[in-house]
């Protein structure tokens, strides 16, 4: 658990009632630094849908400047494929932290909660994909034990340039 001066960052499973807050957070944090989909435009798609269920998400709550505890970030953790032979792996398919909560350990707290959740679900490996130019995210992932396992050079064309898709992974067992 990450501590700010007096208020810890708490992580919990998402619930359907998080729909509006997580949708707003997702739109507020959209950037070509980490997103390959176009910027969301109204009318907005629901945050939760058939492929993105509440049980796929962990929500970090923190106390904002007004003293209110609210969602400060989320992490989507799923099976990478429906194959039984791949069921020992969990994949991070989304991580976002609100601007007001950055620098408070929210992302690191979410990652560590994801490791624990995956282990308790029987997983022994975790993977993710990150855009090559997202240096802060890559540094965070490396500091939490992820290593680069592959690179798809120029996989995406964003903001007028080709960007690598970096595949990272780490074991969940010592």
LUMLO-333682 format. One line per 10 residues: number of its first residue (from 0); their letters; for each residue z, y, x negated of N, C-alpha, C. Coordinates in nm, 2 decimals. Each point is the difference from the previous one (the first is absolute). Layout:
% LUMLO-333682
NUM = a = Z,Y,X,Z,Y,X,Z,Y,X ~ ...;
//
This chain:
% LUMLO-333682
0 = xxxxxxxxxx = 0.00,-0.12,-0.08,0.00,0.12,0.08,0.00,0.12,-0.09 ~ -0.08,0.10,0.03,-0.01,0.12,-0.08,0.09,0.10,0.06 ~ 0.07,0.07,-0.08,0.10,0.11,0.05,-0.06,0.14,-0.03 ~ 0.01,0.08,0.10,-0.01,0.14,-0.03,0.15,0.05,-0.02 ~ 0.02,0.13,0.00,0.14,0.04,-0.03,0.10,-0.07,0.09 ~ -0.01,0.00,0.13,0.09,-0.06,0.08,-0.06,-0.09,0.11 ~ -0.13,0.00,0.01,-0.07,-0.08,0.10,-0.09,-0.10,-0.06 ~ 0.03,-0.13,0.03,-0.09,-0.10,-0.06,-0.13,-0.01,0.08 ~ -0.10,-0.05,-0.07,-0.13,-0.04,0.07,0.02,-0.14,0.05 ~ -0.02,-0.01,0.13,0.02,-0.13,0.07,-0.13,-0.06,0.04;
10 = xxxxxxxxxx = -0.02,-0.13,-0.02,-0.12,-0.07,0.04,0.03,-0.10,0.11 ~ -0.09,0.00,0.10,0.01,-0.09,0.11,-0.14,-0.04,0.05 ~ -0.01,-0.11,0.07,-0.12,-0.03,0.06,-0.05,0.10,0.10 ~ -0.13,0.02,0.01,-0.05,0.09,0.10,0.02,-0.05,0.14 ~ 0.00,0.09,0.10,0.00,-0.04,0.14,-0.10,0.08,0.07 ~ -0.04,-0.05,0.12,-0.11,0.07,0.08,0.03,0.15,0.02 ~ 0.13,0.03,0.01,0.03,0.14,0.02,-0.03,0.09,-0.12 ~ -0.03,-0.06,-0.11,-0.04,0.08,-0.12,-0.14,0.05,0.00 ~ -0.08,-0.05,0.10,-0.14,0.03,0.01,-0.04,0.15,-0.03 ~ 0.06,0.09,0.07,-0.04,0.14,-0.01,0.04,0.06,-0.14;
20 = xxxxxxxxxx = 0.12,-0.03,-0.04,0.05,0.05,-0.13,-0.08,-0.06,-0.12 ~ -0.04,-0.13,0.01,-0.08,-0.05,-0.11,-0.14,0.04,0.00 ~ -0.05,0.02,0.12,-0.14,0.05,0.01,-0.01,0.14,-0.05 ~ 0.10,0.09,0.03,0.01,0.13,-0.06,0.01,0.00,-0.15 ~ 0.09,-0.08,-0.05,0.02,-0.02,-0.14,-0.13,-0.04,-0.07 ~ -0.07,-0.10,0.06,-0.12,-0.05,-0.06,-0.11,0.11,-0.01 ~ -0.01,0.08,0.11,-0.10,0.11,0.00,0.04,0.11,-0.10 ~ 0.13,0.03,-0.01,0.05,0.11,-0.09,-0.02,-0.04,-0.14 ~ 0.00,-0.12,-0.04,0.00,-0.04,-0.14,-0.15,-0.05,-0.04 ~ -0.09,0.01,0.10,-0.14,-0.04,-0.04,-0.05,0.08,-0.12;
30 = xxxxxxxxxx = -0.07,-0.08,-0.09,-0.06,0.07,-0.12,-0.10,-0.10,-0.06 ~ -0.10,0.05,-0.06,-0.10,-0.09,-0.07,0.07,-0.05,-0.13 ~ 0.12,0.04,-0.03,0.07,-0.06,-0.11,0.03,-0.14,0.02 ~ 0.02,-0.03,0.13,0.04,-0.14,0.04,-0.07,-0.06,0.12 ~ -0.08,0.08,0.07,-0.06,-0.05,0.12,-0.15,-0.01,-0.02 ~ -0.06,-0.11,0.05,-0.14,-0.02,0.00,-0.07,0.02,0.13 ~ 0.08,0.01,0.11,-0.05,0.02,0.13,-0.01,0.16,0.02 ~ -0.09,0.04,0.08,-0.01,0.15,0.03,0.13,0.06,0.05 ~ 0.01,0.13,-0.02,0.12,0.07,0.06,0.01,-0.03,0.15 ~ 0.11,-0.04,0.05,0.01,-0.02,0.15,-0.02,0.13,0.07;
40 = xxxxxxxxxx = -0.07,-0.01,0.11,-0.04,0.11,0.09,0.05,-0.03,0.14 ~ 0.04,0.11,0.08,0.03,-0.03,0.14,-0.12,-0.04,0.07 ~ 0.01,-0.08,0.11,0.13,-0.06,0.04,0.04,-0.11,-0.10 ~ 0.12,-0.01,-0.04,0.05,-0.09,-0.10,0.01,-0.14,0.06 ~ -0.03,-0.10,-0.09,0.01,-0.14,0.03,0.15,-0.03,0.00 ~ 0.05,-0.10,0.08,0.14,-0.04,-0.01,0.04,-0.04,-0.14 ~ 0.12,0.02,-0.04,0.04,-0.05,-0.13,0.01,-0.15,0.00 ~ 0.06,-0.05,0.10,0.01,-0.15,0.02,-0.11,-0.04,0.08 ~ -0.06,-0.11,-0.04,-0.11,-0.07,0.08,0.00,-0.15,-0.03 ~ -0.11,-0.07,0.04,0.00,-0.14,-0.02,0.02,-0.05,-0.15;
50 = xxxxxxxxxx = -0.05,0.08,-0.09,0.01,-0.03,-0.14,0.12,0.06,-0.07 ~ 0.06,0.10,0.06,0.11,0.07,-0.06,0.12,0.00,0.10 ~ 0.08,-0.11,-0.01,0.11,-0.02,0.09,0.13,0.06,-0.06 ~ 0.09,0.04,0.09,0.13,0.05,-0.06,0.07,-0.09,-0.10 ~ -0.01,-0.13,0.02,0.06,-0.10,-0.09,-0.06,0.00,-0.14 ~ -0.12,0.07,-0.01,-0.06,0.00,-0.13,0.05,0.12,-0.09 ~ 0.09,0.08,0.06,0.04,0.13,-0.07,0.15,0.00,-0.03 ~ 0.03,0.06,-0.11,0.14,0.04,-0.03,0.00,0.15,0.01 ~ 0.10,0.06,0.05,0.02,0.14,0.02,0.12,0.05,-0.09 ~ -0.02,0.10,-0.08,0.11,0.06,-0.07,0.04,0.12,0.08;
60 = xxxxxxxxxx = 0.13,0.02,0.02,0.06,0.11,0.06,0.08,0.08,-0.10 ~ -0.01,0.13,0.01,0.07,0.09,-0.09,0.04,0.12,0.09 ~ 0.10,0.08,-0.06,0.04,0.12,0.07,-0.08,0.12,-0.05 ~ -0.06,0.07,0.10,-0.09,0.11,-0.04,0.09,0.13,-0.02 ~ -0.07,0.11,-0.04,0.07,0.12,-0.03,0.09,0.05,0.12 ~ -0.04,-0.03,0.12,0.08,0.04,0.11,0.12,-0.09,0.04 ~ 0.02,-0.11,-0.09,0.11,-0.09,0.02,-0.03,-0.11,0.10 ~ -0.13,-0.02,0.04,-0.03,-0.10,0.09,-0.06,-0.12,-0.07 ~ 0.05,-0.12,0.03,-0.05,-0.13,-0.05,-0.13,-0.03,0.07 ~ -0.11,-0.02,-0.07,-0.13,-0.03,0.06,-0.09,-0.08,-0.09;
70 = xxxxxxxxxx = -0.10,-0.06,0.05,-0.10,-0.07,-0.09,-0.05,0.09,-0.12 ~ 0.02,-0.05,-0.12,-0.04,0.07,-0.12,-0.12,-0.07,-0.06 ~ -0.02,-0.12,0.04,-0.11,-0.08,-0.07,-0.02,-0.14,0.07 ~ -0.10,-0.06,-0.03,-0.03,-0.14,0.05,-0.07,-0.08,-0.11 ~ 0.01,-0.13,0.01,-0.08,-0.09,-0.08,-0.04,-0.12,0.09 ~ -0.13,-0.03,-0.01,-0.06,-0.11,0.08,0.00,-0.12,-0.09 ~ 0.06,-0.11,0.04,0.01,-0.12,-0.08,-0.05,-0.12,0.09 ~ -0.11,-0.07,-0.05,-0.06,-0.10,0.08,-0.05,-0.12,-0.08 ~ -0.03,-0.11,0.06,-0.07,-0.11,-0.06,-0.14,0.05,-0.04 ~ -0.05,-0.02,-0.12,-0.13,0.05,-0.03,-0.12,-0.07,0.07;
80 = xxxxxxxxxx = 0.02,-0.13,0.04,-0.10,-0.07,0.07,0.08,-0.10,0.10 ~ -0.07,-0.05,0.10,0.06,-0.10,0.09,0.01,-0.14,-0.06 ~ -0.04,-0.02,-0.12,-0.01,-0.13,-0.06,0.14,-0.06,-0.04 ~ 0.03,-0.12,0.03,0.13,-0.06,-0.04,0.01,0.00,-0.15 ~ -0.11,-0.03,-0.07,0.01,0.00,-0.15,0.03,0.13,-0.06 ~ 0.01,0.11,0.08,0.02,0.13,-0.05,0.13,0.06,0.06 ~ 0.08,-0.09,0.07,0.11,0.05,0.07,0.12,0.03,-0.09 ~ 0.00,-0.03,-0.13,0.10,0.04,-0.09,-0.01,0.14,-0.05 ~ -0.10,0.07,0.04,-0.03,0.14,-0.05,0.02,0.10,0.12 ~ 0.06,0.11,-0.04,0.00,0.11,0.10,-0.07,0.12,-0.07;
90 = xxxxxxxxxx = -0.07,0.08,0.08,-0.08,0.11,-0.05,0.05,0.13,0.07 ~ 0.01,0.10,-0.09,0.03,0.14,0.05,-0.14,0.06,0.04 ~ -0.01,0.04,0.12,-0.12,0.06,0.05,0.03,0.13,0.07 ~ 0.07,0.08,-0.07,0.03,0.14,0.04,0.14,0.04,-0.04 ~ 0.01,0.11,-0.05,0.13,0.06,-0.04,-0.02,0.15,0.01 ~ 0.09,0.07,0.08,0.00,0.14,0.01,0.14,0.06,0.00 ~ 0.01,0.12,-0.06,0.13,0.07,0.00,-0.03,0.14,0.04 ~ 0.08,0.05,0.09,-0.01,0.14,0.05,0.02,0.10,-0.11 ~ -0.07,0.11,0.01,0.01,0.10,-0.11,0.15,0.05,-0.02 ~ 0.07,0.02,0.11,0.14,0.04,-0.01,0.09,-0.10,-0.07;
100 = xxxxxxxxxx = -0.04,-0.12,0.00,0.09,-0.11,-0.06,-0.04,-0.04,-0.14 ~ -0.11,0.05,-0.05,-0.05,-0.04,-0.14,0.11,0.04,-0.10 ~ 0.00,-0.09,-0.11,0.09,0.03,-0.11,0.15,-0.05,0.03 ~ 0.01,-0.07,0.11,0.14,-0.05,0.04,0.01,-0.15,-0.01 ~ -0.10,-0.07,-0.05,0.01,-0.14,-0.02,-0.05,-0.08,0.12 ~ -0.06,0.06,0.09,-0.04,-0.07,0.13,-0.10,-0.11,-0.03 ~ -0.10,0.03,-0.08,-0.11,-0.10,-0.03,0.07,-0.12,-0.07 ~ 0.08,0.03,-0.10,0.06,-0.11,-0.08,0.09,-0.08,0.09 ~ 0.08,0.06,0.09,0.09,-0.07,0.09,-0.08,-0.09,0.09 ~ -0.12,0.05,0.05,-0.08,-0.08,0.09,-0.06,-0.12,-0.08;
110 = xxxxxxxxxx = -0.04,0.02,-0.12,-0.05,-0.11,-0.08,0.10,-0.11,-0.02 ~ 0.12,0.04,-0.04,0.11,-0.09,-0.02,0.04,-0.08,0.13 ~ -0.01,0.07,0.11,0.03,-0.06,0.13,-0.11,-0.10,0.03 ~ -0.12,0.03,-0.03,-0.12,-0.09,0.02,0.02,-0.12,-0.09 ~ 0.04,0.01,-0.12,0.02,-0.11,-0.09,0.11,-0.10,0.07 ~ 0.11,0.06,0.04,0.10,-0.08,0.07,-0.05,-0.07,0.12 ~ -0.07,0.08,0.09,-0.05,-0.06,0.12,-0.10,-0.11,-0.02 ~ -0.09,0.02,-0.10,-0.09,-0.11,-0.04,0.06,-0.12,-0.05 ~ 0.10,0.02,-0.09,0.08,-0.12,-0.05,0.07,-0.07,0.11 ~ 0.06,0.07,0.09,0.07,-0.07,0.11,-0.09,-0.07,0.09;
120 = xxxxxxxxxx = -0.13,0.04,0.00,-0.10,-0.07,0.08,-0.07,-0.11,-0.07 ~ 0.05,-0.03,-0.12,-0.06,-0.11,-0.08,-0.11,0.03,-0.10 ~ -0.03,0.13,-0.01,-0.11,0.04,-0.09,0.05,0.00,-0.14 ~ -0.09,-0.03,-0.10,0.04,0.01,-0.14,-0.10,0.09,-0.08 ~ -0.09,0.07,0.07,-0.09,0.09,-0.06,-0.04,0.12,0.09 ~ -0.02,0.11,-0.06,-0.04,0.12,0.08,-0.12,0.07,-0.07 ~ -0.09,0.04,0.08,-0.12,0.07,-0.05,-0.02,0.13,0.08 ~ -0.09,0.08,-0.06,-0.04,0.13,0.07,-0.13,0.05,-0.07 ~ -0.06,0.09,0.07,-0.12,0.07,-0.05,0.03,0.15,-0.01 ~ -0.04,0.06,-0.10,0.03,0.15,-0.02,-0.13,0.06,-0.06;
130 = xxxxxxxxxx = -0.03,0.12,0.04,-0.11,0.07,-0.05,0.03,0.04,-0.15 ~ -0.11,-0.02,-0.08,0.02,0.03,-0.15,0.05,0.13,-0.03 ~ -0.04,0.11,0.07,0.04,0.13,-0.03,0.14,0.04,0.05 ~ 0.07,-0.09,0.07,0.13,0.02,0.06,0.11,-0.03,-0.11 ~ 0.00,0.09,-0.10,0.09,-0.02,-0.11,0.15,-0.01,0.03 ~ 0.05,0.08,0.09,0.14,-0.01,0.04,0.04,-0.13,0.06 ~ -0.09,-0.05,0.09,0.03,-0.13,0.07,-0.01,-0.11,-0.11 ~ -0.10,0.00,-0.08,-0.01,-0.11,-0.10,0.12,0.00,-0.09 ~ 0.05,0.12,-0.04,0.12,0.00,-0.09,0.12,-0.06,0.07 ~ 0.01,0.04,0.13,0.12,-0.06,0.08,-0.01,-0.15,0.00;
140 = xxxxxxxxxx = -0.12,-0.05,0.04,-0.02,-0.15,0.01,0.03,-0.06,-0.13 ~ -0.05,0.05,-0.11,0.02,-0.06,-0.13,0.15,0.00,-0.03 ~ 0.07,0.11,0.03,0.15,0.01,-0.03,0.07,-0.11,0.09 ~ -0.06,-0.05,0.10,0.07,-0.10,0.09,-0.06,-0.14,-0.03 ~ -0.07,-0.02,-0.12,-0.04,-0.13,-0.04,-0.14,-0.04,0.03 ~ -0.08,0.08,0.07,-0.13,-0.03,0.03,-0.09,0.01,-0.13 ~ -0.10,-0.08,-0.01,-0.09,0.01,-0.11,-0.14,0.00,0.06 ~ -0.10,0.06,-0.08,-0.14,0.00,0.05,-0.05,-0.14,-0.02 ~ -0.06,-0.05,0.10,-0.06,-0.14,0.00,-0.15,0.01,0.01 ~ -0.05,0.11,0.04,-0.14,0.01,0.01,-0.04,0.15,0.04;
150 = xxxxxxxxxx = -0.13,0.03,-0.03,-0.05,0.13,0.03,-0.14,-0.02,0.06 ~ -0.02,0.07,0.12,-0.13,0.00,0.05,-0.06,0.14,-0.03 ~ -0.08,0.02,-0.11,-0.04,0.13,-0.04,-0.09,0.07,0.11 ~ 0.03,0.12,0.02,-0.08,0.08,0.09,-0.02,-0.05,0.14 ~ 0.11,-0.07,0.05,-0.01,-0.07,0.13,-0.01,0.10,0.12 ~ 0.06,0.12,-0.02,-0.01,0.10,0.11,-0.06,0.13,-0.05 ~ -0.06,0.07,0.09,-0.06,0.14,-0.03,0.08,0.09,0.08 ~ 0.09,0.08,-0.06,0.09,0.09,0.06,0.00,0.14,-0.06 ~ -0.01,0.10,0.08,0.00,0.14,-0.05,-0.11,0.02,-0.11 ~ -0.12,-0.06,0.02,-0.11,0.02,-0.09,0.00,-0.08,-0.13;
160 = xxxxxxxxxx = 0.09,-0.10,-0.01,0.01,-0.08,-0.12,0.03,-0.14,0.03 ~ -0.04,-0.09,-0.09,0.03,-0.14,0.01,0.15,-0.03,-0.05 ~ 0.07,-0.08,0.08,0.14,-0.03,-0.03,0.02,-0.15,-0.01 ~ 0.07,-0.04,-0.10,0.03,-0.15,-0.02,0.11,-0.04,0.10 ~ -0.01,-0.13,0.04,0.10,-0.07,0.08,0.07,-0.09,-0.09 ~ 0.13,0.03,-0.02,0.08,-0.07,-0.10,0.09,-0.11,0.08 ~ -0.01,-0.12,-0.04,0.08,-0.11,0.05,0.12,-0.02,-0.08 ~ 0.12,0.00,0.06,0.12,-0.02,-0.08,0.08,-0.11,0.07 ~ 0.09,-0.07,-0.08,0.08,-0.10,0.05,0.13,-0.02,-0.08 ~ 0.09,-0.07,0.06,0.12,-0.03,-0.08,0.07,-0.12,0.07;
170 = xxxx = 0.07,-0.08,-0.09,0.08,-0.11,0.06,0.12,0.05,0.07 ~ 0.05,-0.07,0.10,0.12,0.03,0.07,0.12,-0.08,-0.05 ~ -0.03,-0.09,-0.09,0.11,-0.09,-0.05,0.02,0.03,-0.15 ~ 0.12,-0.02,-0.05,0.02,0.03,-0.14,-0.07,-0.09,-0.09;
//
